[in-house]
Amino acid sequence: MLWLHYLSWFFGGAFLTNVIPHFVSGVMGRAFQSPFAKPPGEGLSSSTVNVLWGFFNLVVGYVLVCRVGDFDLHSTVDVAVLGLGALLLALAMARRFGRFHGGNVAVDE
């Protein structure tokens, strides 16, 4: 069932990408949106909550990538699947959080 491994690695890439904004914001002492805020995903959560949420995402990402199947960094397909999960979540987060942080500004041509 190789497709289950690919699915796991795809979501592993997404979880590993989600570590970045939460963990970094938390370590910097900044509040950031999280699923635990009110309203969820829009309100701000404390830096401590974000460090914990980022670390949880790291653990889940590790399990999905390193403990399911035989992920091989030398395999282009394996890395592409993980990278696609990371890229798609990163683009979705850029659009979603860009509303709150001014990142969705249209460039005049």
C-alpha positions as CSV (number, residue, x, y, z in Angstrom):
1,M,0.0,0.0,0.0
2,L,2.6,2.5,-1.2
3,W,-0.1,5.2,-1.7
4,L,-0.8,5.3,2.0
5,H,2.9,6.1,2.6
6,Y,2.7,8.9,0.1
7,L,-0.5,10.2,1.7
8,S,1.3,10.1,5.1
9,W,4.3,11.9,3.8
10,F,2.2,14.5,2.0
11,F,0.4,15.3,5.3
12,G,3.8,15.1,7.1
13,G,5.0,17.9,4.9
14,A,2.0,19.9,5.7
15,F,2.4,19.4,9.5
16,L,6.1,20.2,9.3
17,T,5.3,23.4,7.5
18,N,2.8,24.4,10.1
19,V,5.5,24.2,12.8
20,I,7.3,27.2,11.3
21,P,4.8,30.1,12.0
22,H,3.6,28.8,15.3
23,F,6.9,27.8,16.9
24,V,8.8,30.9,15.6
25,S,6.1,33.3,16.7
26,G,6.0,31.7,20.1
27,V,9.7,31.7,20.6
28,M,9.8,35.4,19.6
29,G,7.2,36.1,22.2
30,R,4.5,37.1,19.7
31,A,0.9,36.2,19.7
32,F,-0.3,34.4,16.6
33,Q,-3.5,32.8,15.3
34,S,-4.1,29.3,16.3
35,P,-7.0,26.8,16.4
36,F,-7.3,27.5,20.2
37,A,-8.1,31.3,19.8
38,K,-11.5,32.9,19.7
39,P,-12.6,32.8,17.0
40,P,-10.5,29.7,16.0
41,G,-7.9,30.5,13.4
42,E,-8.6,34.2,13.5
43,G,-8.1,35.4,17.1
44,L,-4.6,35.5,18.7
45,S,-3.2,32.9,21.0
46,S,-0.4,33.5,23.4
47,S,3.2,32.8,22.6
48,T,3.2,29.8,25.0
49,V,0.2,28.2,23.2
50,N,2.0,28.7,19.9
51,V,5.2,27.1,21.0
52,L,3.2,24.1,22.3
53,W,1.1,23.9,19.1
54,G,4.2,24.2,16.9
55,F,5.9,21.4,18.9
56,F,2.8,19.2,18.6
57,N,2.9,19.7,14.8
58,L,6.6,18.8,14.8
59,V,5.9,15.5,16.6
60,V,3.0,14.6,14.3
61,G,5.1,15.5,11.2
62,Y,7.9,13.4,12.5
63,V,5.6,10.4,13.0
64,L,4.0,10.8,9.6
65,V,7.3,11.1,7.7
66,C,9.8,9.0,9.7
67,R,7.6,6.3,11.2
68,V,5.4,5.4,8.3
69,G,7.0,3.5,5.5
70,D,10.6,4.0,4.5
71,F,10.9,7.7,3.6
72,D,14.1,8.2,1.6
73,L,15.7,11.6,1.3
74,H,17.4,10.3,-1.8
75,S,14.2,9.4,-3.5
76,T,12.9,12.2,-5.7
77,V,9.3,10.9,-5.5
78,D,9.4,10.7,-1.7
79,V,10.8,14.2,-1.3
80,A,8.4,15.6,-4.0
81,V,5.3,14.2,-2.2
82,L,6.5,15.7,1.1
83,G,7.4,19.0,-0.6
84,L,4.0,19.1,-2.3
85,G,2.2,18.8,1.0
86,A,4.5,21.5,2.5
87,L,4.0,23.9,-0.5
88,L,0.2,23.5,-0.7
89,L,-0.2,24.2,3.0
90,A,2.3,27.1,2.8
91,L,0.3,28.7,0.0
92,A,-3.0,28.2,1.9
93,M,-1.5,29.7,5.1
94,A,-0.1,32.7,3.1
95,R,-3.6,33.5,1.7
96,R,-5.3,32.8,5.1
97,F,-3.0,34.8,7.4
98,G,-2.2,37.4,4.7
99,R,-5.6,38.8,5.5
100,F,-4.5,39.6,9.0
101,H,-0.9,40.7,8.4
102,G,-1.1,42.6,5.2
103,G,0.4,39.9,3.0
104,N,-2.5,39.8,0.4
105,V,-1.7,43.3,-1.0
106,A,-2.2,43.4,-4.8
107,V,0.8,44.7,-6.7
108,D,-0.1,47.6,-9.2
109,E,1.2,46.9,-12.6
